Amino acid sequence: MRSKNAIEETIRTKLNLTFDPPLRGQLLARALREQEQSQETEPALNRPAIRRMIMKNSMVKLGIAAVIVAVLGIGIVEFLGTGGTSGVVWAEVAKNVEASTGVIFRARGTGSRDPNDDWPNGYTIFSRSAALSRMDKYRGGQIYRTIYTNLDTKTLIGVLHDHKMYSKEAMSDERVQSARAQKGWTDPQGLLNLALSVEHHSLGQKTIDGVLCEGIEGTGPDGSTGRLWVGVETGYPVLIEVEATDKGGIRHTTTMDQFRWNVDLSAEGVEPEVPADYEPL
Amino acid sequence: MMEDQLLKWKLRRGSKEALAQVYQMYIDSMLTLAVGLLNNRAAAEDVVQDVFLSFARSAKDLRLHGSLRSYLMTAVLNRVRDRRRQLRRQASRRDATSYVSTQPAEPVCESAGPEQAAIRAEEAIRVTGAIAELPDEQREVVLLRLKANLRFRDIARLQQTSVNTALGRYRYGLDRLRSLLNGEVNR
Protein backbone atom coordinates (compact mmCIF):
# COMPACT_ATOMS: atom_id res chain seq x y z
CA MET A 1 0.00 0.00 0.00
CA ARG A 2 1.31 3.43 -0.87
CA SER A 3 1.05 6.18 1.65
CA LYS A 4 0.08 9.73 0.74
CA ASN A 5 3.67 10.74 1.27
CA ALA A 6 4.85 8.09 -1.17
CA ILE A 7 2.40 9.34 -3.77
CA GLU A 8 3.53 12.92 -3.27
CA GLU A 9 7.11 11.77 -3.60
CA THR A 10 6.36 9.81 -6.76
CA ILE A 11 4.70 12.77 -8.43
CA ARG A 12 7.49 15.11 -7.36
CA THR A 13 10.39 12.96 -8.44
CA LYS A 14 9.27 10.42 -11.02
CA LEU A 15 6.82 12.33 -13.12
CA ASN A 16 9.30 14.23 -15.26
CA LEU A 17 8.65 14.61 -18.95
CA THR A 18 10.98 16.01 -21.55
CA PHE A 19 10.56 17.33 -25.06
CA ASP A 20 11.98 15.12 -27.78
CA PRO A 21 15.33 16.56 -28.91
CA PRO A 22 14.31 17.79 -32.41
CA LEU A 23 11.22 19.58 -31.10
CA ARG A 24 13.22 20.94 -28.20
CA GLY A 25 15.74 22.55 -30.55
CA GLN A 26 13.07 23.87 -32.90
CA LEU A 27 11.09 25.48 -30.13
CA LEU A 28 14.11 27.24 -28.66
CA ALA A 29 15.12 28.50 -32.10
CA ARG A 30 11.61 29.86 -32.69
CA ALA A 31 11.54 31.48 -29.28
CA LEU A 32 14.84 33.22 -29.93
CA ARG A 33 13.53 34.49 -33.28
CA GLU A 34 10.36 35.79 -31.62
CA GLN A 35 12.44 37.52 -28.98
CA GLU A 36 14.63 39.14 -31.63
CA GLN A 37 11.66 40.34 -33.65
CA SER A 38 10.02 41.84 -30.62
CA GLN A 39 13.21 43.77 -29.91
CA GLU A 40 13.19 45.17 -33.44
CA THR A 41 9.61 46.37 -33.31
CA GLU A 42 9.63 48.01 -29.89
CA PRO A 43 12.38 49.46 -27.77
CA ALA A 44 13.21 47.58 -24.59
CA LEU A 45 12.26 49.18 -21.32
CA ASN A 46 15.22 50.05 -19.22
CA ARG A 47 13.84 50.99 -15.85
CA PRO A 48 13.47 47.84 -13.82
CA ALA A 49 11.68 48.06 -10.53
CA ILE A 50 13.39 46.97 -7.35
CA ARG A 51 12.42 43.42 -6.64
CA ARG A 52 11.61 41.56 -3.49
CA MET A 53 13.28 38.33 -4.45
CA ILE A 54 16.55 38.61 -2.62
CA MET A 55 14.99 37.63 0.66
CA LYS A 56 14.63 34.13 -0.62
CA ASN A 57 18.38 33.84 -0.39
CA SER A 58 18.05 34.00 3.34
CA MET A 59 16.49 30.57 3.04
CA VAL A 60 19.89 29.35 1.95
CA LYS A 61 21.37 30.74 5.13
CA LEU A 62 18.58 29.25 7.18
CA GLY A 63 19.15 25.94 5.45
CA ILE A 64 22.76 26.00 6.53
CA ALA A 65 21.66 27.00 10.02
CA ALA A 66 19.26 24.08 10.08
CA VAL A 67 22.11 21.77 9.18
CA ILE A 68 24.12 23.11 12.10
CA VAL A 69 21.10 22.65 14.33
CA ALA A 70 20.73 19.09 13.12
CA VAL A 71 24.36 18.25 13.74
CA LEU A 72 24.40 19.96 17.10
CA GLY A 73 21.28 18.04 17.90
CA ILE A 74 23.35 14.92 17.50
CA GLY A 75 25.67 16.38 20.10
CA ILE A 76 22.91 16.65 22.61
CA VAL A 77 22.00 13.04 22.05
CA GLU A 78 25.62 12.20 22.80
CA PHE A 79 25.32 14.05 26.06
CA LEU A 80 21.99 12.54 26.92
CA GLY A 81 23.18 9.07 26.02
CA THR A 82 26.54 9.02 27.77
CA GLY A 83 26.25 11.57 30.49
CA GLY A 84 29.00 13.57 28.86
CA THR A 85 31.88 11.38 29.98
CA SER A 86 34.14 12.25 27.03
CA GLY A 87 36.45 15.27 26.66
CA VAL A 88 33.69 17.41 25.16
CA VAL A 89 30.60 18.14 27.21
CA TRP A 90 28.08 18.33 24.41
CA ALA A 91 25.44 20.14 26.39
CA GLU A 92 27.99 22.90 26.87
CA VAL A 93 28.51 23.06 23.12
CA ALA A 94 24.83 23.71 22.60
CA LYS A 95 24.88 26.37 25.30
CA ASN A 96 27.97 28.01 23.79
CA VAL A 97 26.42 28.13 20.35
CA GLU A 98 23.16 29.48 21.67
CA ALA A 99 24.92 32.19 23.65
CA SER A 100 27.28 33.21 20.85
CA THR A 101 26.68 36.84 19.89
CA GLY A 102 27.58 36.18 16.30
CA VAL A 103 29.42 33.73 14.10
CA ILE A 104 31.37 33.86 10.86
CA PHE A 105 32.11 30.71 8.90
CA ARG A 106 32.86 29.38 5.44
CA ALA A 107 30.57 26.93 3.63
CA ARG A 108 31.33 24.87 0.56
CA GLY A 109 29.22 22.28 -1.16
CA THR A 110 28.87 19.86 -4.02
CA GLY A 111 25.86 18.50 -5.81
CA SER A 112 23.94 21.73 -5.94
CA ARG A 113 21.93 22.47 -9.05
CA ASP A 114 23.21 26.01 -8.84
CA PRO A 115 25.73 26.32 -11.69
CA ASN A 116 27.49 29.02 -9.70
CA ASP A 117 28.30 26.60 -6.90
CA ASP A 118 31.49 25.49 -8.58
CA TRP A 119 33.16 23.35 -5.97
CA PRO A 120 36.05 23.32 -5.18
CA ASN A 121 36.58 26.88 -6.38
CA GLY A 122 33.38 28.32 -4.99
CA TYR A 123 32.58 29.01 -1.39
CA THR A 124 30.39 31.25 0.72
CA ILE A 125 31.26 33.23 3.81
CA PHE A 126 28.38 33.56 6.26
CA SER A 127 28.18 36.16 9.01
CA ARG A 128 25.24 35.76 11.33
CA SER A 129 23.81 37.05 14.54
CA ALA A 130 20.25 37.30 15.84
CA ALA A 131 19.55 40.46 13.83
CA LEU A 132 22.25 40.58 11.17
CA SER A 133 22.96 38.23 8.33
CA ARG A 134 25.41 38.54 5.50
CA MET A 135 26.37 36.07 2.81
CA ASP A 136 29.32 36.62 0.46
CA LYS A 137 29.64 34.18 -2.42
CA TYR A 138 32.99 33.63 -4.10
CA ARG A 139 33.90 31.98 -7.37
CA GLY A 140 37.47 31.52 -8.53
CA GLY A 141 38.61 33.65 -5.62
CA GLN A 142 36.42 36.59 -6.68
CA ILE A 143 33.35 37.77 -4.84
CA TYR A 144 30.27 37.84 -7.05
CA ARG A 145 27.26 38.11 -4.68
CA THR A 146 26.56 39.73 -1.34
CA ILE A 147 23.21 39.41 0.42
CA TYR A 148 22.69 41.31 3.64
CA THR A 149 19.72 41.61 5.98
CA ASN A 150 19.31 43.63 9.13
CA LEU A 151 16.15 42.63 10.98
CA ASP A 152 16.36 45.59 13.35
CA THR A 153 16.42 48.22 10.62
CA LYS A 154 14.35 45.99 8.29
CA THR A 155 16.88 46.46 5.53
CA LEU A 156 17.71 44.13 2.69
CA ILE A 157 20.68 44.75 0.41
CA GLY A 158 21.80 42.63 -2.51
CA VAL A 159 24.96 43.30 -4.49
CA LEU A 160 25.74 41.64 -7.81
CA HIS A 161 29.45 42.32 -8.01
CA ASP A 162 29.85 40.52 -11.34
CA HIS A 163 27.27 42.81 -12.92
CA LYS A 164 28.10 45.94 -10.91
CA MET A 165 24.52 46.20 -9.74
CA TYR A 166 22.74 46.35 -6.41
CA SER A 167 19.30 46.34 -4.82
CA LYS A 168 18.25 47.98 -1.56
CA GLU A 169 14.81 47.66 -0.08
CA ALA A 170 12.84 47.71 3.12
CA MET A 171 11.69 44.40 4.55
CA SER A 172 8.03 44.03 5.38
CA ASP A 173 7.05 43.31 8.98
CA GLU A 174 5.84 39.91 7.84
CA ARG A 175 9.25 39.02 6.42
CA VAL A 176 11.04 40.27 9.49
CA GLN A 177 8.79 38.24 11.76
CA SER A 178 9.26 35.19 9.62
CA ALA A 179 13.05 35.59 9.67
CA ARG A 180 13.08 36.09 13.42
CA ALA A 181 10.88 33.06 14.00
CA GLN A 182 13.35 30.86 12.16
CA LYS A 183 16.20 31.31 14.57
CA GLY A 184 18.12 28.29 13.42
CA TRP A 185 20.76 27.12 15.82
CA THR A 186 19.92 29.82 18.34
CA ASP A 187 16.69 28.01 19.14
CA PRO A 188 17.28 25.59 22.05
CA GLN A 189 13.89 23.98 21.66
CA GLY A 190 14.67 23.20 18.05
CA LEU A 191 17.98 21.74 19.11
CA LEU A 192 16.38 19.50 21.64
CA ASN A 193 13.66 18.29 19.31
CA LEU A 194 16.17 17.37 16.68
CA ALA A 195 18.47 15.82 19.24
CA LEU A 196 15.82 13.37 20.25
CA SER A 197 15.24 12.20 16.70
CA VAL A 198 18.71 11.09 15.58
CA GLU A 199 21.25 8.38 16.37
CA HIS A 200 25.04 8.80 16.42
CA HIS A 201 28.42 7.33 17.25
CA SER A 202 31.72 8.78 18.39
CA LEU A 203 34.50 9.50 15.91
CA GLY A 204 37.10 9.96 18.63
CA GLN A 205 39.61 12.77 18.57
CA LYS A 206 41.78 14.31 15.87
CA THR A 207 43.59 17.58 15.26
CA ILE A 208 42.02 19.94 12.74
CA ASP A 209 43.95 23.05 11.74
CA GLY A 210 46.06 22.71 14.87
CA VAL A 211 43.06 22.34 17.18
CA LEU A 212 42.40 19.11 19.09
CA CYS A 213 38.81 18.17 18.30
CA GLU A 214 36.37 15.50 19.23
CA GLY A 215 33.85 14.29 16.72
CA ILE A 216 30.57 12.49 16.44
CA GLU A 217 28.68 11.21 13.42
CA GLY A 218 24.95 10.80 13.22
CA THR A 219 22.29 9.86 10.72
CA GLY A 220 19.13 11.89 10.50
CA PRO A 221 15.65 10.51 9.88
CA ASP A 222 15.95 11.51 6.22
CA GLY A 223 19.11 9.44 5.77
CA SER A 224 21.48 12.42 5.81
CA THR A 225 24.77 11.96 7.61
CA GLY A 226 26.35 14.68 9.71
CA ARG A 227 29.77 14.87 11.30
CA LEU A 228 30.49 17.46 13.94
CA TRP A 229 33.98 18.24 15.23
CA VAL A 230 34.23 20.40 18.32
CA GLY A 231 37.33 21.94 19.90
CA VAL A 232 38.04 20.05 23.10
CA GLU A 233 39.33 23.16 24.82
CA THR A 234 36.95 25.79 23.46
CA GLY A 235 33.73 23.79 23.29
CA TYR A 236 32.80 25.39 19.95
CA PRO A 237 32.26 23.67 16.60
CA VAL A 238 35.34 23.69 14.35
CA LEU A 239 34.20 21.60 11.40
CA ILE A 240 30.81 20.37 10.24
CA GLU A 241 30.30 18.00 7.34
CA VAL A 242 26.92 16.91 6.04
CA GLU A 243 26.07 14.42 3.30
CA ALA A 244 22.53 14.13 2.05
CA THR A 245 20.54 13.02 -0.98
CA ASP A 246 17.79 15.33 -2.14
CA LYS A 247 14.41 14.35 -3.49
CA GLY A 248 15.77 14.36 -7.01
CA GLY A 249 18.35 11.74 -6.07
CA ILE A 250 21.29 14.14 -6.19
CA ARG A 251 23.94 13.61 -3.52
CA HIS A 252 24.96 16.79 -1.74
CA THR A 253 27.85 17.40 0.59
CA THR A 254 28.26 20.53 2.66
CA THR A 255 31.33 21.50 4.63
CA MET A 256 31.42 24.35 7.12
CA ASP A 257 34.71 25.44 8.61
CA GLN A 258 36.81 28.50 9.52
CA PHE A 259 34.40 29.28 12.34
CA ARG A 260 34.81 32.43 14.40
CA TRP A 261 32.43 32.33 17.34
CA ASN A 262 31.31 35.14 19.64
CA VAL A 263 31.91 37.84 17.05
CA ASP A 264 30.28 41.21 17.57
CA LEU A 265 28.96 41.70 14.05
CA SER A 266 27.72 45.22 14.71
CA ALA A 267 31.34 46.18 15.34
CA GLU A 268 32.58 44.28 12.30
CA GLY A 269 30.83 46.55 9.85
CA VAL A 270 28.99 43.80 8.03
CA GLU A 271 26.67 46.11 6.10
CA PRO A 272 27.97 46.09 2.53
CA GLU A 273 29.15 49.30 0.99
CA VAL A 274 27.92 49.59 -2.56
CA PRO A 275 30.62 51.01 -4.86
CA ALA A 276 29.68 54.31 -6.48
CA ASP A 277 29.78 52.94 -10.01
CA TYR A 278 27.22 50.17 -9.32
CA GLU A 279 23.75 50.65 -10.81
CA PRO A 280 20.44 49.86 -9.08
CA LEU A 281 18.82 46.62 -10.21
CA MET B 1 16.35 34.25 -5.77
CA MET B 2 18.76 36.84 -6.92
CA GLU B 3 19.73 34.77 -9.97
CA ASP B 4 16.05 34.80 -10.96
CA GLN B 5 16.04 38.54 -10.57
CA LEU B 6 19.12 38.83 -12.73
CA LEU B 7 17.54 36.66 -15.42
CA LYS B 8 14.50 38.93 -15.50
CA TRP B 9 16.73 41.96 -15.77
CA LYS B 10 18.62 40.39 -18.69
CA LEU B 11 15.39 39.37 -20.40
CA ARG B 12 14.14 42.93 -20.30
CA ARG B 13 17.30 43.87 -22.17
CA GLY B 14 16.75 41.25 -24.83
CA SER B 15 19.41 38.76 -23.75
CA LYS B 16 19.27 35.60 -25.87
CA GLU B 17 21.44 33.84 -23.34
CA ALA B 18 18.90 34.57 -20.62
CA LEU B 19 15.99 33.30 -22.72
CA ALA B 20 17.91 30.11 -23.49
CA GLN B 21 18.67 29.68 -19.81
CA VAL B 22 15.01 30.10 -18.83
CA TYR B 23 14.13 27.59 -21.51
CA GLN B 24 16.60 25.03 -20.21
CA MET B 25 15.48 25.57 -16.64
CA TYR B 26 11.72 25.41 -17.05
CA ILE B 27 10.60 23.92 -20.34
CA ASP B 28 10.43 20.33 -19.13
CA SER B 29 8.61 21.28 -15.94
CA MET B 30 6.12 23.21 -18.06
CA LEU B 31 5.59 20.16 -20.27
CA THR B 32 5.18 17.87 -17.26
CA LEU B 33 2.56 20.18 -15.79
CA ALA B 34 0.70 20.55 -19.09
CA VAL B 35 0.65 16.80 -19.74
CA GLY B 36 -0.56 16.19 -16.21
CA LEU B 37 -3.34 18.71 -16.61
CA LEU B 38 -4.45 17.65 -20.08
CA ASN B 39 -3.38 13.99 -20.20
CA ASN B 40 -2.70 14.51 -23.86
CA ARG B 41 0.90 14.90 -24.89
CA ALA B 42 0.33 16.52 -28.26
CA ALA B 43 -2.05 19.08 -26.83
CA ALA B 44 0.34 19.70 -23.94
CA GLU B 45 3.24 20.33 -26.31
CA ASP B 46 1.11 22.84 -28.21
CA VAL B 47 0.25 24.60 -24.98
CA VAL B 48 3.85 24.82 -23.84
CA GLN B 49 4.98 26.08 -27.23
CA ASP B 50 2.29 28.77 -27.21
CA VAL B 51 3.21 29.83 -23.70
CA PHE B 52 6.93 29.97 -24.29
CA LEU B 53 6.71 31.78 -27.61
CA SER B 54 4.41 34.32 -26.04
CA PHE B 55 6.87 34.65 -23.17
CA ALA B 56 9.73 35.22 -25.62
CA ARG B 57 7.75 37.95 -27.40
CA SER B 58 6.89 39.78 -24.22
CA ALA B 59 10.06 39.16 -22.21
CA LYS B 60 11.32 42.67 -22.77
CA ASP B 61 8.27 44.05 -20.97
CA LEU B 62 8.46 41.61 -18.09
CA ARG B 63 7.28 43.28 -14.88
CA LEU B 64 6.69 40.45 -12.52
CA HIS B 65 7.35 40.47 -8.80
CA GLY B 66 7.19 36.73 -8.24
CA SER B 67 9.43 33.98 -9.51
CA LEU B 68 9.82 33.07 -13.17
CA ARG B 69 8.83 29.52 -12.33
CA SER B 70 5.57 30.60 -10.78
CA TYR B 71 4.87 32.95 -13.71
CA LEU B 72 5.47 30.30 -16.36
CA MET B 73 3.52 27.61 -14.54
CA THR B 74 0.58 29.95 -14.10
CA ALA B 75 0.74 30.79 -17.79
CA VAL B 76 0.62 27.06 -18.60
CA LEU B 77 -2.38 26.60 -16.33
CA ASN B 78 -4.26 29.48 -17.96
CA ARG B 79 -3.49 28.20 -21.44
CA VAL B 80 -4.57 24.69 -20.44
CA ARG B 81 -7.88 26.05 -19.21
CA ASP B 82 -8.39 27.81 -22.55
CA ARG B 83 -7.53 24.60 -24.31
CA ARG B 84 -9.94 22.60 -22.19
CA ARG B 85 -12.76 25.01 -22.99
CA GLN B 86 -11.91 24.81 -26.67
CA LEU B 87 -11.79 21.01 -26.59
CA ARG B 88 -15.06 20.86 -24.68
CA ARG B 89 -16.75 23.00 -27.32
CA GLN B 90 -15.38 20.79 -30.08
CA ALA B 91 -16.35 17.66 -28.19
CA SER B 92 -19.79 19.02 -27.61
CA ARG B 93 -20.22 19.71 -31.31
CA ARG B 94 -19.05 16.21 -32.14
CA ASP B 95 -21.20 14.81 -29.34
CA ALA B 96 -18.11 13.08 -28.15
CA THR B 97 -17.94 11.46 -24.77
CA SER B 98 -14.45 12.57 -23.88
CA TYR B 99 -12.31 15.53 -24.76
CA VAL B 100 -8.97 14.08 -23.83
CA SER B 101 -7.05 11.07 -24.91
CA THR B 102 -8.21 7.90 -23.22
CA GLN B 103 -4.65 6.70 -23.11
CA PRO B 104 -2.19 8.21 -20.69
CA ALA B 105 0.60 10.26 -22.17
CA GLU B 106 3.85 8.48 -22.80
CA PRO B 107 6.41 10.17 -20.66
CA VAL B 108 10.09 10.21 -21.45
CA CYS B 109 12.00 9.91 -18.20
CA GLU B 110 15.44 11.13 -17.42
CA SER B 111 17.44 8.22 -16.16
CA ALA B 112 20.86 6.63 -16.15
CA GLY B 113 20.10 3.28 -17.76
CA PRO B 114 17.44 1.85 -20.08
CA GLU B 115 16.19 -0.62 -17.49
CA GLN B 116 15.71 2.04 -14.87
CA ALA B 117 14.20 4.32 -17.48
CA ALA B 118 11.65 1.66 -18.34
CA ILE B 119 10.69 1.22 -14.68
CA ARG B 120 10.39 4.93 -14.14
CA ALA B 121 8.45 5.42 -17.36
CA GLU B 122 6.03 2.72 -16.36
CA GLU B 123 5.55 4.29 -12.96
CA ALA B 124 5.08 7.72 -14.52
CA ILE B 125 2.48 6.36 -16.94
CA ARG B 126 0.55 4.81 -14.06
CA VAL B 127 0.66 8.03 -12.09
CA THR B 128 -0.27 10.18 -15.07
CA GLY B 129 -3.20 7.89 -15.77
CA ALA B 130 -4.36 8.11 -12.17
CA ILE B 131 -4.03 11.90 -12.16
CA ALA B 132 -6.21 12.01 -15.27
CA GLU B 133 -8.99 10.40 -13.25
CA LEU B 134 -9.17 13.34 -10.87
CA PRO B 135 -11.67 16.17 -11.32
CA ASP B 136 -10.06 19.24 -12.90
CA GLU B 137 -9.91 21.25 -9.66
CA GLN B 138 -8.21 18.49 -7.71
CA ARG B 139 -5.82 17.71 -10.54
CA GLU B 140 -4.83 21.35 -10.75
CA VAL B 141 -4.12 21.65 -7.04
CA VAL B 142 -2.11 18.43 -6.89
CA LEU B 143 0.02 19.30 -9.90
CA LEU B 144 0.46 22.97 -9.09
CA ARG B 145 1.58 22.03 -5.62
CA LEU B 146 3.82 19.08 -6.44
CA LYS B 147 5.14 19.95 -9.89
CA ALA B 148 5.03 23.74 -9.96
CA ASN B 149 5.88 24.20 -6.26
CA LEU B 150 3.21 26.86 -5.88
CA ARG B 151 1.99 27.78 -2.42
CA PHE B 152 -1.58 26.90 -1.48
CA ARG B 153 -2.25 30.62 -1.11
CA ASP B 154 -1.27 31.17 -4.75
CA ILE B 155 -3.16 28.10 -5.93
CA ALA B 156 -6.28 29.30 -4.12
CA ARG B 157 -5.97 32.66 -5.88
CA LEU B 158 -5.64 30.95 -9.27
CA GLN B 159 -8.71 28.85 -8.55
CA GLN B 160 -10.56 31.85 -7.13
CA THR B 161 -11.31 30.01 -3.95
CA SER B 162 -10.21 29.93 -0.31
CA VAL B 163 -6.98 28.40 0.93
CA ASN B 164 -8.98 25.87 2.91
CA THR B 165 -10.85 24.77 -0.19
CA ALA B 166 -7.57 24.40 -2.07
CA LEU B 167 -6.16 22.36 0.79
CA GLY B 168 -9.29 20.23 0.82
CA ARG B 169 -9.04 19.61 -2.91
CA TYR B 170 -5.41 18.62 -2.47
CA ARG B 171 -6.29 16.20 0.30
CA TYR B 172 -9.18 14.67 -1.63
CA GLY B 173 -7.00 14.46 -4.73
CA LEU B 174 -4.28 12.57 -2.90
CA ASP B 175 -6.84 10.27 -1.27
CA ARG B 176 -8.26 9.48 -4.69
CA LEU B 177 -4.81 8.89 -6.18
CA ARG B 178 -3.93 6.65 -3.28
CA SER B 179 -7.06 4.66 -3.83
CA LEU B 180 -6.48 4.41 -7.58
CA LEU B 181 -2.81 3.51 -7.37
CA ASN B 182 -3.14 1.09 -4.50
CA GLY B 183 -6.08 -0.58 -6.21
CA GLU B 184 -3.90 -1.02 -9.23
CA VAL B 185 -1.15 -2.57 -7.18
CA ASN B 186 -3.54 -4.94 -5.50
CA ARG B 187 -5.09 -6.20 -8.69
Interface residues (C-beta under 8 A of the other chain):
Chain A: M1 R2 S3 K4 I7 E8 T10 I11 R12 K14 L15 N16 L17 T18 F19 D20 L23 R24 L27 L28 R30 A31 L32 E34 Q35 E36 Q37 S38 Q39 E42 A44 L45 N46 P48 A49 R51 R52 M53 I54 K56 N57 D114 N116 R145 I147 G158 L160 H163 M165 S167 L281
Chain B: M1 M2 E3 D4 Q5 L6 K8 W9 R12 R13 G14 K16 L19 A20 Y23 I27 D28 L31 T32 V35 G36 R41 E45 V48 Q49 F52 L53 F55 A56 R57 S58 A59 K60 D61 R63 H65 S67 A105 P107 V108 C109 E110 R120 E123 A124 V127 T128 I131 V142 L143 L146 K147 L174 D175 L177 R178 L181 N182 V185
